[in-house]
Amino acid sequence: MRTRHHHTRRFIDERSPVERAAWAFQLRRRRDQLFAQPDLFGEPAYDILLDLYVSQHEGRQVTISDACNAAHVPWTTAVRQVRKLHALGLVLRLDDDLDRRRCYVVLDPKTLSMLDQLFELAR
């Protein structure tokens, strides 16, 4: 007899690491909606890393504003988290050559590799 857990597990196993990361991010947003307390579980730095991971694999550029929106926390909290991630060397900040007011955020190659390993383990 197959259980619901078995079907869910098979569904996750068949996904790529990037698809698993996207699924984890969506699950976190859904959890926040269900509990109606977006700050209850608060891991904005992890939300930012998940968003950057998926975005980089999809070839999308992420501005600091985009990264802050992904965190679903007040702007000041998100900016503080981006600064902390940058200070720790987990993300890189890249200036936009066309608009000096805009800055992009990307995962450091080591961070990208760590997240690849993490979501490969999630099989």
Secondary structure by P-SEA (a helix, b strand, c coil): cccaaaaaaaaaaaccaaaaaaaaaaaaaaaaaaaccccccccaaaaaaaaaaaaaaacccccaaaaaaaacccaaaaaaaaaaaaaaccbbbbbccccccbbbbbccaaaaaaaaaaaaacc
